[in-house]
C-alpha cells in the first residue's frame, strides 16, 4: 500500500513540560486525511546507545512514526507549510538535518543555550556545542526552507540554530529546496 501524498507540515507544541511553563516544539507530518504520519522531536539521548535518555546525555533528533505520547489532540499547532505538491522532500531535508545533529554529539542543555558564552560579533561564529529540543526543531525548520512561526508560549532554545548555514544550504540543495533569499539593505 502506497503512502498517501502528504500536503501539510505543522509545528506543534506541548505546554508545561514537566514542572516548567515552557513549550516543547516538534514537527508533525499529516497525510491528506489529517492523520499523523510521523513526528520529529529533539530529546536527550544516551551517547552510547542513542536511545532516549536523561537530561545529562547528548542532544538527539528522533523521527517517530505515527503519534507519539507528546501528541495531544487539540494541542496548539501552527501550519508551517501546505500545498498541492508532496511534502516529502521537505520532510527528508528535516530528517537529513536530524542525522547531522545526531552525528555531532551535541550537549543537551535544558535552556537551549549553546554554552559558548558571549560572542564577538566581529569574529567568526564558534561551532555550536549544545542545545535543546527547541533548538533541534528550529534547525529542522531551517533545513526545510521554512520560517519558524511566532508561538504564544516561551520556548527557550528556538534562537539557537545547531548546524552551520553552509550545512543547512547543502541539505536544502540535496533535497531540491531552493536557498533562502538573501536579505539586507545593500
Residue pairs with C-beta under 8 A, 6 or more apart in sequence:
3 31
3 37
4 31
4 32
4 33
5 31
5 32
5 86
5 87
5 88
6 29
6 30
6 31
6 32
6 37
6 86
6 87
6 88
6 91
7 30
7 32
7 82
7 83
7 84
7 85
7 86
7 87
8 29
8 30
8 79
8 81
8 82
8 87
9 27
9 28
9 29
9 30
9 79
9 80
9 81
9 82
9 87
9 90
9 91
9 144
9 146
10 27
10 28
10 30
10 77
10 78
10 79
10 80
11 25
11 26
11 27
11 28
11 77
11 78
11 80
11 137
11 141
11 148
11 149
11 151
12 25
12 26
12 27
12 28
12 39
12 71
12 75
12 76
12 77
13 23
13 24
13 25
13 26
13 75
13 76
13 77
13 151
13 153
13 155
14 23
14 24
14 26
14 70
14 72
14 75
15 21
15 23
15 75
15 76
15 153
16 22
17 23
17 24
21 153
21 154
22 153
22 154
22 155
22 156
23 134
23 151
23 153
23 154
23 155
24 41
24 70
24 133
24 134
24 155
25 133
25 134
25 137
25 138
25 151
25 155
25 158
26 39
26 40
26 41
26 42
26 70
26 133
26 137
27 39
27 40
27 80
27 94
27 137
27 140
27 141
28 36
28 38
28 39
28 71
28 77
29 36
29 37
29 38
29 39
29 40
29 87
29 91
30 36
30 37
31 37
36 66
36 67
36 71
37 65
37 66
38 63
38 64
38 65
38 66
38 91
39 63
39 64
39 66
39 67
39 68
39 70
39 71
40 61
40 62
40 63
40 64
40 94
40 95
40 98
40 136
40 137
40 140
41 61
41 62
41 64
41 68
41 70
41 133
41 136
41 137
42 59
42 60
42 61
42 62
42 101
42 131
42 132
42 133
42 134
42 135
42 136
42 137
43 52
43 59
43 60
43 62
43 133
44 52
44 53
44 54
44 55
44 56
44 57
44 58
44 59
44 60
44 108
45 51
45 52
45 53
45 57
45 58
45 59
45 60
45 62
45 102
45 108
46 52
46 53
46 54
46 57
46 58
47 57
47 58
47 105
50 60
50 102
52 60
52 62
55 108
55 110
56 108
57 108
58 105
58 106
58 107
58 108
59 101
59 106
59 107
59 108
59 109
59 130
59 131
59 132
59 135
59 136
59 162
60 101
60 102
61 97
61 98
61 99
61 101
61 102
61 136
61 140
62 98
63 95
63 98
76 151
76 152
76 153
78 149
78 151
80 141
80 144
80 146
80 147
80 149
81 87
81 90
81 144
81 146
89 175
89 176
89 177
90 144
90 145
90 146
90 175
90 177
91 144
92 175
93 143
93 144
93 145
93 171
93 172
93 174
93 175
93 177
94 140
94 141
94 143
94 144
96 143
96 171
96 174
96 175
97 139
97 140
97 142
97 143
97 163
97 168
97 171
98 136
98 140
100 163
100 167
100 171
101 136
101 139
101 162
101 163
104 162
104 163
106 128
106 129
106 130
106 131
106 162
107 115
107 129
107 130
108 130
108 131
108 132
109 115
109 130
109 131
109 132
109 157
110 132
110 156
111 132
111 156
111 157
112 131
112 132
112 134
112 135
112 156
112 157
112 158
112 159
112 160
113 130
113 131
113 156
113 157
113 160
114 128
114 129
114 130
114 131
114 135
114 160
115 129
115 130
116 126
116 128
116 129
119 125
119 126
125 164
127 164
128 160
128 161
128 162
128 163
131 139
131 157
131 160
131 162
132 156
132 157
132 160
133 157
134 155
134 156
134 157
134 158
134 160
135 157
135 158
135 160
135 161
135 162
136 162
137 158
138 148
138 157
138 158
138 159
138 160
138 161
138 162
139 161
139 162
139 163
139 168
141 147
141 148
142 148
142 161
142 163
142 168
143 163
143 168
143 171
143 172
144 172
144 177
145 172
145 177
145 178
145 179
145 180
148 158
151 158
161 168
163 171
169 179
172 178
172 179
173 179
